[in-house]
């Protein structure tokens, strides 16, 4: 049976799942070293060479590293200066977020044409529910053919893990890489996870792993043997979730739409500065662009946060709750005021950031005591120009010194898609 004919039967399996005791089958797809793979598709001379994508200056961060570069200890989120010391002969590429977004969309379209519900967890990760497929032709066979189709039509290497839930499938994908696949049979989740490092379980970051290490726990099997009460006493409410995931228990559903809870922007300066004009320009540009993103997504914000990282890497933030708004003339002064209250060390600044949270649906409305129709009409006119010609086509005079990287948009942040991380950002 051809792959293209499967979806016709798929709808039947969804109906049967409600009435039959079917084993769950969740697949997790992950594009291997995605940014590197995109660059190799554009330039085949990069094949089999160590390639590192990220900010190309010493202050840049590695966004993606090829498997050839990883052999030298290079990994994502590493600062570029260290990466160059470990692998000086690698090919270093700045990268292009829009190019990666387009190639990611190619994979997304193939999955959405074939599957009724797809969760795009990130630019290079996808989940889908295949429950019921075994009643017809086999989940693993279907997944294998779908993976082959993606590779054939996009030229991008991709791996997958198949199991009863999202956690185990994601871990299985990691074990299958690079460019391979793995199936964890129903009922064998704990057996599969037991010998693995605890760091391979989602939610276990460096800080949590350090706590486990202090307890003498390094692999998943030891966690499986612990009473859940012990986990809760050590890790709080997250203890139960970590314990369940270590035991292969995860009821997380497939979510086809991602609701953004906040939007933010950050800027790392090429050289540490305490130039108030430069910093004010950056912050104003970020606040102005984020306010436009709110209006474009029909959103209002009520929680404003400003972040400062000094040259000694000490990081501080200040937050303020305000009435819901999406107006530049309210948000920009608020952001600048927060910065002025926060920046009291008079130390060189490395990074500044602005974040809008506490989001709610709604349009900007006139305040009869503060605003006029002229103000609202001005916003509407500027926003229309931005929609037609790009986010940076209209800006305040105070932000003219800021580059397009800070004020340029990455598409509508409220379209339900996960954010595309730029090459100079942590990943």
C-alpha positions as CSV (number, residue, x, y, z in Angstrom):
1,X,0.0,0.0,0.0
2,X,1.4,3.4,-0.9
3,X,2.0,6.0,1.7
4,X,-0.3,8.5,0.1
5,X,-3.3,6.3,0.7
6,X,-2.8,5.9,4.4
7,X,-4.6,9.0,5.6
8,X,-7.9,7.7,4.2
9,X,-7.8,4.9,6.7
10,X,-6.4,7.1,9.4
11,X,-9.7,8.8,10.2
12,X,-11.2,5.4,10.8
13,X,-8.5,4.6,13.4
14,X,-9.3,7.8,15.3
15,X,-13.0,6.7,15.6
16,X,-12.1,3.2,16.6
17,X,-9.7,4.4,19.3
18,X,-12.7,5.6,21.3
19,X,-14.2,2.2,21.3
20,X,-11.3,-0.2,21.2
21,X,-8.5,-0.8,23.7
22,X,-5.7,0.3,21.4
23,X,-2.0,0.7,22.4
24,X,-0.9,4.3,22.2
25,X,1.7,5.0,19.5
26,X,3.4,8.4,19.5
27,X,6.1,9.3,17.0
28,X,8.8,12.0,17.5
29,X,10.7,13.3,14.4
30,X,13.9,15.3,14.8
31,X,15.9,16.9,12.0
32,X,19.5,16.0,12.6
33,X,21.9,19.0,13.2
34,X,19.2,20.9,11.3
35,X,20.9,24.3,10.7
36,X,24.1,22.4,9.5
37,X,22.0,20.2,7.3
38,X,20.4,23.2,5.7
39,X,23.8,24.8,4.9
40,X,24.9,21.5,3.4
41,X,21.9,21.3,1.2
42,X,22.8,24.8,-0.1
43,X,26.5,23.9,-0.4
44,X,27.4,20.2,-0.9
45,X,31.1,21.0,-0.4
46,X,30.4,21.2,3.3
47,X,29.5,17.5,3.5
48,X,31.7,15.4,5.8
49,X,33.4,18.5,7.1
50,X,33.2,19.9,10.6
51,X,30.6,22.8,10.3
52,X,29.5,25.1,13.1
53,X,26.6,27.5,12.8
54,X,26.2,30.5,15.1
55,X,27.4,34.0,15.9
56,X,30.7,34.2,14.2
57,X,32.3,36.7,16.6
58,X,34.0,35.7,19.8
59,X,30.8,36.7,21.7
60,X,28.6,34.5,19.5
61,X,27.0,31.3,20.5
62,X,27.1,27.9,18.8
63,X,23.6,27.2,17.5
64,X,24.3,24.0,15.7
65,X,27.4,21.8,15.2
66,X,27.9,18.9,12.8
67,X,28.7,15.5,14.1
68,X,32.2,15.9,12.8
69,X,32.6,19.0,15.0
70,X,31.0,17.4,18.0
71,X,33.8,14.8,18.1
72,X,36.1,17.7,19.2
73,X,33.7,18.6,22.1
74,X,31.8,21.4,20.4
75,X,28.1,21.6,21.2
76,X,25.1,24.0,21.0
77,X,25.0,26.9,23.4
78,X,28.8,26.9,23.7
79,X,30.4,30.2,23.2
80,X,32.1,30.6,19.9
81,X,35.5,31.5,21.3
82,X,35.7,28.1,23.0
83,X,34.4,26.3,19.9
84,X,37.2,27.9,17.8
85,X,39.8,26.7,20.3
86,X,38.4,23.1,20.3
87,X,37.9,22.9,16.5
88,X,39.9,25.7,14.7
89,X,39.7,23.9,11.3
90,X,35.9,23.9,11.2
91,X,33.8,25.9,8.7
92,X,32.0,28.7,10.6
93,X,28.8,30.0,9.3
94,X,26.6,32.9,10.5
95,X,23.4,31.3,9.4
96,X,20.1,32.6,8.2
97,X,16.9,32.2,10.2
98,X,14.6,32.8,7.3
99,X,16.3,30.1,5.2
100,X,16.0,27.6,8.0
101,X,12.3,28.5,8.5
102,X,11.6,27.8,4.8
103,X,13.3,24.4,4.9
104,X,11.5,23.5,8.1
105,X,8.2,24.4,6.5
106,X,8.9,21.9,3.7
107,X,9.1,19.1,6.2
108,X,6.0,20.5,8.0
109,X,4.0,20.4,4.9
110,X,4.9,16.8,4.1
111,X,3.8,15.8,7.6
112,X,0.6,17.8,7.6
113,X,-0.3,16.3,4.2
114,X,0.1,12.8,5.5
115,X,-1.1,13.1,9.2
116,X,-4.3,14.7,10.5
117,X,-2.7,16.3,13.6
118,X,1.0,17.4,13.8
119,X,2.6,19.1,16.8
120,X,5.5,21.3,15.7
121,X,7.5,21.4,19.0
122,X,10.3,23.5,17.5
123,X,11.8,24.4,14.1
124,X,13.2,20.9,13.9
125,X,11.0,18.7,16.1
126,X,7.6,17.2,15.4
127,X,5.2,14.9,17.2
128,X,2.2,12.9,15.9
129,X,-0.2,10.3,17.3
130,X,-0.3,7.0,15.3
131,X,-2.6,5.2,17.7
132,X,-4.7,2.6,15.8
133,X,-2.3,2.3,12.8
134,X,-1.3,-1.2,13.8
135,X,-4.8,-2.4,13.2
136,X,-4.2,-1.8,9.5
137,X,-0.6,-1.8,8.4
138,X,1.8,-1.1,11.3
139,X,3.0,2.1,12.9
140,X,6.7,1.3,12.4
141,X,6.3,0.5,8.7
142,X,4.3,3.7,8.2
143,X,6.9,5.8,10.1
144,X,9.7,4.2,8.1
145,X,8.2,5.1,4.8
146,X,7.2,8.6,5.9
147,X,10.8,9.2,7.1
148,X,12.1,8.0,3.7
149,X,9.7,10.3,1.9
150,X,10.9,13.4,3.9
151,X,14.6,12.5,3.2
152,X,13.9,11.9,-0.5
153,X,11.8,15.1,-1.1
154,X,13.8,17.6,1.1
155,X,17.3,16.2,1.2
156,X,17.4,16.7,4.9
157,X,18.5,13.9,7.3
158,X,15.8,13.1,9.9
159,X,15.5,10.6,12.8
160,X,12.5,9.3,14.7
161,X,11.5,7.5,17.8
162,X,8.3,5.5,18.2
163,X,6.8,4.5,21.5
164,X,3.7,4.8,23.7
165,X,4.3,8.4,24.7
166,X,6.1,11.7,23.9
167,X,8.9,11.4,26.5
168,X,10.0,7.9,25.5
169,X,9.8,8.7,21.8
170,X,11.9,11.8,22.2
171,X,14.6,9.9,24.2
172,X,14.4,7.1,21.6
173,X,15.1,9.6,18.8
174,X,18.1,10.8,20.6
175,X,19.4,7.2,20.9
176,X,18.7,6.6,17.2
177,X,20.6,9.6,15.9
178,X,22.2,10.4,13.6
179,X,19.8,9.8,10.7
180,X,18.2,6.7,12.0
181,X,15.1,5.4,13.7
182,X,14.1,3.4,16.8
183,X,11.0,1.6,18.0
184,X,10.3,1.0,21.7
185,X,7.7,-1.8,22.0
186,X,4.7,-1.2,24.2
187,X,5.4,-2.3,27.8
188,X,9.2,-2.0,27.5
189,X,9.4,1.7,28.3
190,X,11.1,1.2,31.7
191,X,13.5,-1.4,30.4
192,X,14.5,0.9,27.6
193,X,15.1,3.9,29.8
194,X,16.7,2.1,32.8
195,X,20.4,2.0,31.6
196,X,20.4,5.6,30.2
197,X,21.9,8.6,31.8
198,X,19.4,10.7,33.8
199,X,20.4,13.7,31.7
200,X,18.6,12.2,28.7
201,X,15.2,12.6,30.4
202,X,13.4,15.8,29.4
203,X,13.2,18.3,32.3
204,X,16.6,17.2,33.7
205,X,19.0,20.1,33.1
206,X,22.4,20.8,34.5
207,X,21.1,22.0,37.8
208,X,18.8,19.0,38.3
209,X,21.5,16.6,37.2
210,X,23.9,18.1,39.7
211,X,21.4,17.4,42.5
212,X,21.0,13.8,41.3
213,X,24.8,13.5,41.3
214,X,25.0,14.6,44.9
215,X,22.5,11.9,45.7
216,X,24.7,9.4,43.9
217,X,22.2,8.9,41.0
218,X,23.5,8.9,37.5
219,X,21.2,6.6,35.5
220,X,17.4,6.3,35.1
221,X,17.2,2.8,36.6
222,X,18.0,4.2,40.1
223,X,15.3,6.8,39.9
224,X,12.8,4.1,38.9
225,X,13.6,2.3,42.2
226,X,13.1,5.5,44.3
227,X,9.8,6.1,46.1
228,X,7.9,9.0,44.4
229,X,7.6,10.7,47.8
230,X,11.4,10.9,48.0
231,X,11.5,12.6,44.5
232,X,8.9,15.1,45.6
233,X,10.8,15.9,48.8
234,X,13.9,16.7,46.9
235,X,12.6,18.3,43.7
236,X,9.2,19.7,44.8
237,X,6.2,19.4,42.5
238,X,8.5,18.6,39.5
239,X,9.7,15.5,41.4
240,X,6.7,13.5,40.5
241,X,6.8,14.5,36.8
242,X,10.5,13.6,36.6
243,X,9.9,10.2,38.3
244,X,7.0,9.4,36.0
245,X,9.0,10.2,32.9
246,X,11.9,8.0,34.2
247,X,9.3,5.2,34.5
248,X,8.1,5.8,31.0
249,X,4.8,7.4,32.1
250,X,3.7,10.5,30.1
251,X,0.1,11.3,29.2
252,X,0.9,14.6,27.4
253,X,-1.4,15.1,24.4
254,X,-0.4,16.2,20.9
255,X,-0.8,19.9,20.7
256,X,-1.2,21.2,17.1
257,X,-1.2,24.9,18.3
258,X,1.3,26.6,20.5
259,X,0.0,29.5,22.6
260,X,2.6,32.1,23.2
261,X,2.7,33.2,26.8
262,X,5.2,36.0,26.2
263,X,7.3,37.7,23.6
264,X,10.8,39.0,24.1
265,X,13.9,40.5,22.5
266,X,17.6,40.6,23.5
267,X,20.7,42.2,22.2
268,X,24.3,41.2,23.1
269,X,26.7,44.1,22.2
270,X,29.8,43.4,20.2
271,X,31.7,45.4,22.9
272,X,30.6,46.0,26.4
273,X,29.2,49.5,26.8
274,X,27.8,52.0,29.3
275,X,26.9,54.5,26.5
276,X,23.4,55.6,27.6
277,X,22.5,56.8,24.1
278,X,23.3,53.4,22.6
279,X,21.5,51.5,25.3
280,X,18.5,53.7,25.2
281,X,18.3,53.3,21.4
282,X,18.4,49.5,21.7
283,X,15.8,49.3,24.4
284,X,13.4,51.7,22.6
285,X,13.8,49.8,19.3
286,X,13.0,46.5,21.1
287,X,10.0,47.8,22.9
288,X,8.6,49.5,19.8
289,X,8.9,46.3,17.7
290,X,7.4,44.1,20.5
291,X,4.5,46.5,20.8
292,X,3.9,46.2,17.1
293,X,4.0,42.4,17.3
294,X,1.3,42.6,20.1
295,X,-1.0,44.7,17.9
296,X,-0.4,42.5,14.9
297,X,-1.4,39.4,16.9
298,X,-4.4,41.1,18.5
299,X,-2.7,40.9,22.0
300,X,-2.2,43.1,25.0
301,X,0.5,42.8,27.7
302,X,0.3,43.5,31.4
303,X,3.7,42.4,32.6
304,X,6.9,44.2,31.5
305,X,10.4,42.9,32.3
306,X,13.7,44.5,31.5
307,X,17.0,42.4,31.8
308,X,20.6,43.6,32.1
309,X,23.7,41.5,31.9
310,X,26.9,43.2,33.0
311,X,30.4,42.5,31.7
312,X,31.1,40.2,34.7
313,X,28.1,38.1,33.5
314,X,26.0,39.1,36.6
315,X,22.4,39.3,35.3
316,X,19.5,41.3,36.9
317,X,16.0,42.0,35.9
318,X,13.1,44.2,37.0
319,X,9.4,43.6,36.4
320,X,6.3,45.8,36.6
321,X,2.6,44.9,36.2
322,X,0.5,47.5,34.4
323,X,-3.0,47.7,32.9
324,X,-3.3,45.7,29.6
325,X,-2.0,47.7,26.7
326,X,-0.2,47.5,23.3
327,X,0.5,51.2,22.9
328,X,4.0,52.4,22.1
329,X,3.6,55.6,24.1
330,X,2.9,53.6,27.2
331,X,5.2,50.7,26.8
332,X,8.4,52.5,25.7
333,X,8.5,55.0,28.6
334,X,7.7,52.1,31.0
335,X,10.6,50.0,29.6
336,X,13.0,52.9,29.8
337,X,11.9,53.7,33.3
338,X,12.4,50.1,34.4
339,X,15.9,50.2,32.9
340,X,16.8,53.4,34.7
341,X,15.7,51.9,38.0
342,X,17.6,48.6,37.3
343,X,20.9,50.0,36.0
344,X,22.5,51.3,39.2
345,X,25.9,49.6,39.1
346,X,27.5,51.8,36.5
347,X,29.3,48.8,35.2
348,X,29.8,48.0,31.5
349,X,26.8,46.3,30.0
350,X,27.0,43.1,27.9
351,X,23.4,42.4,27.1
352,X,20.0,44.0,27.5
353,X,16.6,42.5,27.0
354,X,12.9,43.3,27.0
355,X,10.0,40.9,27.7
356,X,6.2,41.3,27.5
357,X,4.1,38.7,29.4
358,X,0.7,38.5,31.0
359,X,-0.8,38.4,27.5
360,X,-4.5,38.7,26.8
361,X,-6.6,38.9,23.6
362,X,-7.7,42.4,22.7
363,X,-7.2,45.4,20.5
364,X,-5.7,48.7,21.6
365,X,-8.5,51.0,22.7
366,X,-8.7,54.8,23.1
367,X,-8.3,56.1,26.6
368,X,-10.6,59.2,26.6
369,X,-8.4,61.0,29.1
370,X,-5.1,60.4,27.4
371,X,-5.5,59.5,23.8
372,X,-7.1,60.9,20.7
373,X,-8.3,59.4,17.4
374,X,-5.1,60.9,15.9
375,X,-2.9,58.6,18.1
376,X,-4.8,55.5,17.1
377,X,-4.9,56.5,13.4
378,X,-1.1,57.0,13.6
379,X,-0.6,53.4,15.0
380,X,-2.9,52.0,12.4
381,X,-1.0,53.7,9.6
382,X,2.4,52.7,10.8
383,X,1.3,49.1,11.4
384,X,-0.1,48.9,7.9
385,X,3.2,50.0,6.4
386,X,5.0,47.4,8.4
387,X,2.7,44.6,7.3
388,X,3.3,45.6,3.7
389,X,7.0,46.4,3.6
390,X,8.6,44.8,6.7
391,X,8.9,45.6,10.4
392,X,11.8,48.0,10.0
393,X,10.2,50.2,7.3
394,X,8.8,52.7,9.9
395,X,10.6,53.5,13.1
396,X,11.0,56.3,15.6
397,X,13.9,58.7,15.1
398,X,15.3,57.6,18.5
399,X,15.9,54.1,17.1
400,X,17.6,55.0,13.8
401,X,21.0,54.0,15.2
402,X,19.8,50.4,15.9
403,X,20.4,47.7,13.3
404,X,17.6,45.8,11.7
405,X,18.6,42.6,13.6
406,X,17.0,44.1,16.8
407,X,13.9,45.6,15.2
408,X,13.4,43.1,12.4
409,X,10.6,40.6,12.9
410,X,10.6,36.9,12.5
411,X,7.1,36.5,11.3
412,X,3.9,36.6,13.4
413,X,4.8,35.3,16.9
414,X,1.1,34.4,17.5
415,X,0.5,32.2,14.5
416,X,0.7,29.0,16.7
417,X,4.2,28.1,15.4
418,X,7.2,27.7,17.7
419,X,9.7,30.5,17.5
420,X,12.6,30.3,15.0
421,X,15.8,30.8,17.0
422,X,18.3,33.1,15.3
423,X,21.8,31.9,14.7
424,X,23.3,34.3,17.4
425,X,20.9,33.1,20.1
426,X,21.2,30.3,22.7
427,X,19.4,27.2,21.5
